[in-house]
Every structure is written in C-alpha cells, then in structure tokens.
Amino acid sequence: MVSVNSIIDDVAAAAEADAGGCDPEAHARLLQSIQNSTLASEKPLETAKRILYQPPINLAMRVAVELPLFEAVCATDGDSITAREIAKSQDV
C-alpha cells in the first residue's frame, strides 16, 4: 500500500509540472494524483457514502445542465440569486 505522504509528494510534483497550465497531459496527471490522494485518505465508510450518493449527484448535475441553471447563476456576475429568480429566468 502506498503511503499518504508519498501520494502527497506525487500531487506536489504533478502541481509543479502543471504550473505552466499549457500541457493537458500534465493537468490530467495532476487531477489523477489528487483523486488518488482522496482515495488513499478515505475511510471505508466515507468510500461507501461517496459511492452511495454519486448517482443522485450525477442526476442533479444533469438536470442543472439540461435546464441551463448554471448559465442563470453565472449571468449574475457573482451576485447572489434566489431559487425564485432562477425559476423566473427559466420561465418556470
């Protein structure tokens, strides 16, 4: 089993390699090393909860994309927005 400290070192190395931000492969390695650190750090119950809740999260994200809720939120330029205002912008 790989130690958490070793994985953290991998994340640091990947972050340094991705510092320029121009190499998609370096960025993919950074994201993978971050995911590996999460998986190595999770306790079994946390893993079970993550797996249990992932399908409803995916569904909610799909609905948000299909309804263009993200566009409605982004259109506020950082200002807060209520659910009622989002619904109004969607003609609901």
C-alpha positions as a Python dict, from the first residue, in 0.01 Angstrom:
ca = {
    (1, 'M'): (0, 0, 0),
    (2, 'V'): (128, 344, -91),
    (3, 'S'): (164, 591, 195),
    (4, 'V'): (-39, 909, 206),
    (5, 'N'): (284, 1110, 232),
    (6, 'S'): (410, 953, -92),
    (7, 'I'): (84, 1041, -264),
    (8, 'I'): (107, 1399, -136),
    (9, 'D'): (456, 1418, -285),
    (10, 'D'): (310, 1295, -615),
    (11, 'V'): (44, 1569, -601),
    (12, 'A'): (310, 1833, -535),
    (13, 'A'): (522, 1709, -827),
    (14, 'A'): (219, 1700, -1058),
    (15, 'A'): (117, 2051, -949),
    (16, 'E'): (464, 2180, -1026),
    (17, 'A'): (458, 2012, -1368),
    (18, 'D'): (118, 2171, -1438),
    (19, 'A'): (222, 2517, -1317),
    (20, 'G'): (251, 2648, -1673),
    (21, 'G'): (-106, 2544, -1744),
    (22, 'C'): (-38, 2469, -2111),
    (23, 'D'): (2, 2090, -2105),
    (24, 'P'): (-327, 1896, -2093),
    (25, 'E'): (-144, 1574, -2006),
    (26, 'A'): (28, 1738, -1708),
    (27, 'H'): (-308, 1871, -1592),
    (28, 'A'): (-463, 1524, -1628),
    (29, 'R'): (-179, 1379, -1417),
    (30, 'L'): (-244, 1646, -1153),
    (31, 'L'): (-615, 1565, -1138),
    (32, 'Q'): (-540, 1191, -1120),
    (33, 'S'): (-289, 1238, -838),
    (34, 'I'): (-542, 1449, -644),
    (35, 'Q'): (-803, 1177, -689),
    (36, 'N'): (-551, 915, -573),
    (37, 'S'): (-485, 1118, -258),
    (38, 'T'): (-857, 1129, -183),
    (39, 'L'): (-898, 756, -236),
    (40, 'A'): (-596, 675, -19),
    (41, 'S'): (-722, 901, 260),
    (42, 'E'): (-1085, 786, 269),
    (43, 'K'): (-1207, 557, 540),
    (44, 'P'): (-1432, 267, 426),
    (45, 'L'): (-1750, 442, 547),
    (46, 'E'): (-1655, 757, 355),
    (47, 'T'): (-1600, 549, 41),
    (48, 'A'): (-1938, 381, 85),
    (49, 'K'): (-2111, 719, 130),
    (50, 'R'): (-1938, 863, -178),
    (51, 'I'): (-2047, 565, -388),
    (52, 'L'): (-2400, 577, -244),
    (53, 'Y'): (-2451, 948, -312),
    (54, 'Q'): (-2282, 969, -653),
    (55, 'P'): (-2585, 869, -868),
    (56, 'P'): (-2818, 1137, -723),
    (57, 'I'): (-2540, 1395, -757),
    (58, 'N'): (-2493, 1297, -1121),
    (59, 'L'): (-2868, 1327, -1179),
    (60, 'A'): (-2882, 1671, -1019),
    (61, 'M'): (-2588, 1788, -1231),
    (62, 'R'): (-2754, 1658, -1547),
    (63, 'V'): (-3078, 1842, -1464),
    (64, 'A'): (-2882, 2161, -1392),
    (65, 'V'): (-2706, 2136, -1728),
    (66, 'E'): (-3022, 2050, -1922),
    (67, 'L'): (-3221, 2339, -1772),
    (68, 'P'): (-2929, 2576, -1809),
    (69, 'L'): (-2925, 2656, -1438),
    (70, 'F'): (-2551, 2721, -1444),
    (71, 'E'): (-2598, 2988, -1709),
    (72, 'A'): (-2863, 3156, -1493),
    (73, 'V'): (-2630, 3159, -1193),
    (74, 'C'): (-2330, 3279, -1397),
    (75, 'A'): (-2535, 3560, -1550),
    (76, 'T'): (-2550, 3728, -1208),
    (77, 'D'): (-2178, 3818, -1229),
    (78, 'G'): (-2113, 3694, -876),
    (79, 'D'): (-2423, 3842, -714),
    (80, 'S'): (-2645, 3611, -515),
    (81, 'I'): (-2955, 3467, -679),
    (82, 'T'): (-3260, 3300, -527),
    (83, 'A'): (-3434, 2986, -649),
    (84, 'R'): (-3733, 3204, -739),
    (85, 'E'): (-3513, 3427, -958),
    (86, 'I'): (-3364, 3121, -1129),
    (87, 'A'): (-3713, 2983, -1195),
    (88, 'K'): (-3821, 3320, -1335),
    (89, 'S'): (-3520, 3327, -1569),
    (90, 'Q'): (-3620, 2981, -1693),
    (91, 'D'): (-3985, 3078, -1750),
    (92, 'V'): (-4098, 2821, -1493),
}
